[in-house]
Amino acid sequence: MTVKDIADDITAMLRAGRTDEAGEKYWAADVVSIEATPGDMAEIRGVEGVRAKGEWWTSAHEVHAMEVEGPYLNGDQFAVRMKMDLTVKESGERITMDEIGLYTVKDGKIAEERFFY
């Protein structure tokens, strides 16, 4: 698969709300996930760790709606913009999150995902 094929497939899955499936299909065994915030979730390595981060995120937030824009390609990378209307379960606060995911592809898998918000 080309980077464009992977980007199109992942973007379609995100639009359909199948975020976990996108990761499971494309994460490299040694994937690195980097967030724009300090703390325990700032940098996670490996499929198990990234999967656990996703499970935590899902359990901590209720997503009411998500808009997905892109993908925007450049070489072995692509970016996707995600705008989410969500509630933080712990506080009950409803917020809009505007995020860019930058994905780097190596050998047909996502080697790195980096998030900007």
N, C-alpha and C positions, 0 to 999 in steps of 0.2 A: 504494500500500500504506500501511496505517496503521502507527504505531509498534508497536502490538500485533502486527500481521502480521509485521513484520520481526523483532521480539523472539522470537516463537514459532518462526519459521523458523530463525533463528540458533541458538536454544537446541536445537532438534531436531538441527541439524547438529553442534553440539558434543557432544550425547549420543551421536551416531552416530560420533564421532571424526573428523568431517570439518571440522576447524578451519580448514584452509587454504581450503577451498571457501567457508566462511562469509565470510571476509574478502574474497576475490576477488569475491564476489557483491555485497557491500554497502559496501565502503570507498569513500568519496568520493575524488576525485582528490587533494584537499588534506587528507586525513585526518591527524589528529595522534594519536600513540600515546604515552601517558605512563605510565612505570613508577614504582614507589615506592622506587626505589634510585638513587643517584647514578651517574654514569659515562656512557659512550657510548650506552647504551640508555635513558637517563632520559627523553628526549623525541625522538621520531622523527617527521618530517613527510613526507607524500606516500606514494602507493601503493608506489613502488619501495623506499623506505626501510623501510616497515612490512613489506613482503613479505620483504626481506632479513633483518629482525629475526626474523621467524617462521621463516625457513630456518635461521638460526643457532640459534634455540632448539631446533628439531627435531633438528638435528645434535648438539647438546650434551646432550640428555636422552633417556632411554628411558622412555616412559610405560607403566606396567603396567596401570593402571586409572584411570578418571576418573568421578567422580560430578558431576552437574550439577543445580543447584537453580534454580528460577525459570522464567521471568523475573519480575522485580518492576518494575512500571511506575510512572512519575510524569511526566506531560507528555510532553516530547520525549526523555525518557531512560528507560533500563531497566538493571537490574542482574541479573547472573547470578553465582551462586556456583559455583566449580569446586574440587573436592577431588581432588588427583592423588597417586597412588602412583607415584613415579618414581625413576629412578637418574640421577645426574649422571655422565655418561660419563667425564669427565676424572679424577674422583676415585674413582669406583665407589661413592660414598655413595648409599644408598637413603633417600629422605626422603618425607614427606607434605607436600604444598604445599596450603595452603588460601587461596584467592584470590577476590576479588570483582572482576568486570569491570563498569565503569559505562560505558555507551554512550550517546552523544548523537546523535540522528538529525536531519538537516536535508535537506529535499528528497528523502526516500526513501533516503538513504545515511547510513552511519556517518561523522559529521564528526569525532568524537573517541572514543577508547577510553582509559579510565583504569583502572589496575589497583592494587588494594589487597591487601596480604598481610602 
